[in-house]
Amino acid sequence: RVLSKQAQTKPSTAPPGRPWSGPLCAMAALGVAGILTSSAPPSSTEVTVKGAARSIYFPTEDESVGSVSMAWRGPKYSDAATWQKLLVLQSYLTDSAASPMAKAFVECASPLCGDVGSAHEVFSEGYHQLWFEDAEVDTIDEIPAAFFKHLLAAREAFSMERMGLCIRRMRRTHLLSLESD
């Protein structure tokens, strides 16, 4: 059999790389709208927020309230110890009406939202997310700056007793999930 010269030569280009397999760059470096950054020295009680939030409008039955989602990247997938520490901290900040974020945003004289909850996903680099639900549209823009302010206040008023309760609750929940499966 005779093959053409074109069929006998191998392609000179390398196969394309696997998508999404390289390292991720910092989102703030991309200049993406909706990125807020905050800085506060460890001993400071003042916080500076830079950037502007991005609003995404969608139709709903009740347009007088909305949601605010704040998210940040987590550690690498292989860093299980740091993930667990962050989950315990998330629980401390948001798990009940007695948590610092619920007290600051929901259980107060002038609430900014109806519920504060957290979420996370673990990928090669995961993310952590806070949701502020049922926020009045008139005051929804106050939430990001208030979050950073109340996070500093939670740091100053940190309670090891409450942290112990959160750890014991997470442990009981984990052991229950092992029995249920």
Disulfide bonds with the S-S distance in Angstrom:
none
